[in-house]
Amino acid sequence: MKRTLMCAAVLSTATGMAQDTTLNKSQVTVSGYAEAYYSYDFSKPKENNRPGFIYSHNRTNEFNVNLAFVKANYTADRIRANIALGVGTYMNANYTAEPGVLKNIYEANVGVRLSHTRNFWLDMGIMPSHIGFEGAVSKDCWALTRSMSADNTPYYESGAKLTYITNNSHCFFSAMALNGWQRIQRVAGNSLMSWGTQVQYRPTDNVLLNYSTFIGTDKPDSIRLWRYFHNLYGVFQFTDKWGLTLGFDLGQEQAKKGESKMNTWYTPVAILRYTPVDQWAFAVRSEYYSDEHGVIITTGTPNGFKTWGCSANIDYLPVKNIALRLEGRLLNSKDDIFLKSDQSVTSANTAVTFSAAVKF
């Protein structure tokens, strides 16, 4: 599952806050992205799959493609459109619930500007998620792999979105009607839309504050459980070399249909990045995920999913659009939940991942 943006681009065009939406002439651009990787899980899982709550870079002990897509973008004074088709293990893991050719649609949307004088837009279609600071494009993110928070919130969403950006680009407001929690096609038997909001504030070029919400249900009407989710994060670029991202997710879902009792999960995450020169970057991440009742991640163990993690990565960018990255990651759970090659379980999981990515 999951996400948006964090990413080096999170302080610029990835948020939509710095886009030039006042072009007088139409323009078509074609771009693309490809990321190959090799990940080695020291637990040596028998089927070469990383733990089930990991949806990006999720294959181990084999060379593979995490995500590759080609994207076409059309921009004019009052209209914009995007379409991107993707392949890779990321697509396989995140689009399993989608039927047919929908499994390969990375992005497909059309937007209409509703005002002649304001940045006020209506977009419809399949879009990047409004939740979180890490997206599917690993090269743009400070860490090579995605956090547990990012992997278990939507990476994409389908619906309609109203967006308003102030003329000074300091504030961004968005409200959306959605087909569900990371859904293109709505769950069978679900008659209700889900809803989302997003507010961003950028007081300076080096600070971004975000608050996103989701309200809805991802189950058929017969077993409907209402879900309420809050996503907060801040990105702080202290100097040209040092940056810090802090995030916190809090979710609640009804324990049973029609009852007031709620099951709660939460996850804090912090990423510190050091960029001594343009060609090199170093990042460390600390995170924790608590889902005692298995709303998002089911374990079947006494304490549910209570896992902390840390990672460190080294990035080398020989040129601006190419990234070679190496990351070590440790996960440790309160219960034994990680499967080993002999089918036994353990509380700790360690992996090393190398990737090569290019944007064009």
PENOR-V260167 format. One record per backbone hydrogen bond with DSSP energy under -1.0 kcal/mol. CO is the residue of the C=O (numbers start at 1). NH is the residue of the N-H. If there is no record, write none. Layout:
# PENOR-V260167
co;nh
CO;NH
CO;NH
This chain:
# PENOR-V260167
co;nh
7;10
9;12
9;14
12;15
13;16
27;75
29;73
31;71
32;360
33;69
34;358
35;66
36;356
37;64
38;354
39;61
40;352
41;44
43;341
45;48
48;60
51;54
58;50
64;37
65;89
66;90
67;35
68;87
69;33
70;85
71;31
72;83
73;29
74;81
75;27
78;113
79;76
80;111
81;74
82;109
83;72
84;106
84;107
85;70
87;68
88;92
89;93
90;94
91;95
95;98
99;102
100;103
101;104
102;105
104;86
104;106
107;84
108;126
109;82
110;124
111;80
112;122
118;120
119;165
120;114
121;163
122;112
123;161
124;110
125;159
126;108
127;157
132;5
136;138
137;140
138;141
140;8
147;151
148;152
150;153
153;2
154;3
155;129
157;127
158;179
159;125
160;177
161;123
162;175
163;121
164;173
166;169
170;202
171;166
172;200
173;164
174;198
175;162
176;196
177;160
178;194
187;190
189;221
194;178
195;215
196;176
197;213
198;174
199;211
200;172
201;209
204;207
206;237
208;235
209;201
210;233
211;199
212;231
213;197
214;229
215;195
216;227
220;223
221;224
226;254
227;216
228;252
229;214
230;250
231;212
232;248
233;210
234;246
235;208
236;244
241;275
242;239
243;273
244;236
245;271
246;234
247;269
248;232
249;267
250;230
251;265
252;228
253;263
256;259
261;255
263;253
265;251
266;290
267;249
268;288
269;247
270;286
271;245
272;284
273;243
274;282
279;317
281;315
282;274
283;313
284;272
285;311
286;270
287;309
289;307
290;266
291;294
291;305
301;304
305;291
306;334
307;289
308;332
309;287
310;330
311;285
312;328
313;283
314;326
315;281
316;324
319;322
321;359
323;357
324;316
325;355
326;314
327;353
328;312
329;351
330;310
331;349
332;308
338;346
340;343
344;340
346;337
346;338
347;333
349;331
350;42
351;329
352;40
353;327
354;38
355;325
356;36
357;323
358;34
